[in-house]
Amino acid sequence: MFKIDEKEYDETKLSDKGKIAFSQLQKIAQKQTSLSLELQNTKILQDHHGMILKEELPKEEKLKGKKIKS
């Protein structure tokens, strides 16, 4: 069973063409979920490596009124 426009349908009663379209839509939904998870994971990795990079940036030090980078 699946819903379209708030109405339930039995996928076993679809024509062959309808069954193919239904199957394609299921695959598309799975791909969208997979891509969404992959995007979330890349955002986490981006934030993580950005934080590491910020920690590794040269520190500015003050020496007799002048800023020097180490």
N, C-alpha and C positions, 0 to 999 in steps of 0.2 A: 504494500500500500504506500502511496505517496500523495502529497497534496499539491494542487495547483489552484491558485485563486480561491483558497479556502475550501476547496472541494476535494474529497478523497477519491483516488482511483486505484484500481488493481492493475499492477504492471503486467501481470500474466495475460491480461485481456487485450493488450496492445497489439497492433499490427507489427509485422517484422520491422518496418521502418520506424515505428514508434518505440519498439524495444531497443533499437540501435540508438535512437536519440536519447532515450532514458539512460542507457548505459554510458553514453558520452557525457551526459550531464553529471552522472555520478563520478566519473573519472575527473572531470573538470573541478568538481567540488573537492575531491581528494587532493588534486594538484594545488588548488588555492590554499587549502589547509597546510599542506607541506611547505609551500612558498612563504606563507605567513609565519610559520615556525622558524624557517630558515632566516627570514628577515629579523625576527626577534633575536635569534642566536647571533647573527652578525652584529646587531646593535650592542648586545652584551659584550661581545669581543672588542668592538670598536671602543666602547667606554673603558673597558679594562686596559687595553693597550694605550689609550690616551692618558689614563691615569698614570701608568708606568712611565710614559714619556715625560709627563709633567714632573714627576719625581726625579727624573734623570737630567732635567735641564740644568745648565750651569747656574750656580748660585751667585748673586751679586753680593759683593762685600764692600763695605765702606772703609777706606784707608785715607786718613788725613783729609776728609772732605771730598774725596774723589771716589767714584764708583769704579770698581774693577770687577771683571768677571773671572771666575776661576774655572 
